[in-house]
Every structure is written in structure tokens, then in C-alpha cells.
């Protein structure tokens, strides 16, 4: 299949190159130039596309779409619809059954304001899920998280760890 685009501004992104027409065959640009030259490329199956004064330009790539961040979220346990800490534990436990011992379990999107307990889960809650898998769950705001005991150990955080600049590590000192 082939197409000829004509009768519009055709931007090639090359300095001072403004062709009158472009010939594309099997999705690949074969020739650009004056309409009188490009029309010679026309074949029986060629589709003529009149741009009607519109602009044709190379494919647009959105460099700010955070596509890698989106891909990473596909591996997270969604917690946004949880109504209780018990539901969070159930979802994380289901994920645990799908992964190897020692691999991280990461959840995202819980909001303590919508949990029946009206509080954040804590490390004891997450320890119920697993003591062989480090667990991190992030609040819907993305500005705080909760981890289990193994995650704390892997990150080298204990009762003596200082708070990071601008942050706070909440510790149970019982």
C-alpha cells in the first residue's frame, strides 16, 4: 500500500526543506519533493491524500509522559480501593503468593482517611503478610510509606537511625 500526501505544509524538520508532496510505501517514506515529481510514483493502489492546506509533520513523541513510571506502576499492588487495614493485608497476601521468597512486595494508593480505622497501617500489620518478603506500601499522596520489619532491616533502619533531612521516621519505642 502506498500514499501520496500533497496540498499542505509538509514539515521535514530539515532546514529550508519544504516539499510539495511526499510518497510513502508500506509505511516508509520513499520520496519527497515537488508534486510533479512525486505524482510519477503513483501506483494502482496509491491513496491520494489532499492535506487541504493542513500541516503534515513527523510523528510526535511526548517526552513528558512518564512512560517508564507508568510501566513500573503495573507491578504494584493497587490499594486505592481498600476500606480497611485488613483489606490491605489481604491484597498484599494475594501478591505474596505470586512472587518468590525474598522479593519486594510494593503497594501503592492506600489513603488512611478512607480506611475504617482512620489510621495508617504499621510494620506489625505488614509483618502479618510476610517476614520473608520486604514490603513497602505508599500512601496515595506518594509522600509517605510504611514498611515491614524485613524492609527496615534491608534498608539499615533501626531505633538509632536519624531522620532524613525534611522527613521523619516514625519509630515504636516499646
PyMOL commands that set and color helices and strands:
alter all, ss='L'
color gray80, all
select helices_A, chain A and resi 35-41+67-73+85-96+112-114+123-127+149-154
alter helices_A, ss='H'
color red, helices_A
select strands_A, chain A and resi 2-6+9-10+21-25+28-33+46-50+55-56+77-78+105-110+135-139+145-147
alter strands_A, ss='S'
color yellow, strands_A
deselect
rebuild
show_as cartoon
